[in-house]
Amino acid sequence: MAVPVRLFVDPDHRGSGAGRLLMEAAVDFAQGQGLAIAFDVMLKDRAAIRLYERLGAVQIATFTHQYGDGLTEPAAVYAVPS
């Protein structure tokens, strides 16, 4: 399984299609290697979620990231059907 993590597009380049190209490359690579692919995303990152859904990914789970001194952030896992 391939799980790309912590990918970001520079704020000055958002809306340029860079994120879509990056994610399409990740999906193409994983599928070319015969791997399933899933993305971990914070629920607050609505633009990333919309991108994943446009790429055909479906939400398969939700969970809570825990970090720092007891801080938490709701998140989800999206998978691209093969």
N, C-alpha and C positions, 0 to 999 in steps of 0.2 A: 504494500500500500504506500502511496505517496501522499504526504501531508505537508504542503507548502505552508510555512508559518511566518508571521510577522513581515508580510509584504506590504509595502506602502508606495504610493505615488506622491512625489513632491507636490505640495499644495499648489505651486505655480503651474503645474502640468496636469492637474485634475481636469477632467472634461475633454482631454485631448485624445482619448482612446488608448492611452498607455496602459491603464489598468486592465482593459479588455485584452490587449495584446499579450500582456504578461500572463494573465490567467489562461488564455488560449494556448500559449506556449507550454505552460505547466501541464494542462490537460493533454495536449498532444504528446508531450514527452512521456507522461505516465502511461497513456494508452499504448504508445509505441513500445513500451517496455513490458506490456501486459499487466500493468499495475492498476488497481483501483485507486481513485483519487478522492480525497475529502479535504474540506477547508474548515478551519476553526475560526469563528468570527464573533466578536463582541456584539450583542444585540443592539447596542447604541450606534453601531456602524452601519446605518441603513443603506448608504450608497454601496458599500461592499456587498451587502445582502442582495440588493437589486441586481448588481452585476452577476453574482453567482447564479441567481435565478434566471437571468437572461441567458446564461451559458448552459442552462438545463439542469443545474444542481437542485437537489431537493433536501429540505431539512430532515435529518434523521434523528437528531437528539438535541436536548438542551442541557446545560450544566452551569455551574458557577465557578469561575476562575477565582482562586484565592491567592492573594499576594500581599507582600508587605506586612504591616502590623494589623492583621485581621481584616484587611480590605477585601472586598469581593466585587465581582462584575459578572452579570448574567451573560451567557454566551450560548452559541449553538454550533452544531456540526452540520455541514452541508456536504453531500456526496454527489458526484456526477455519475449517473447511470452509464454502464458500459454497453 
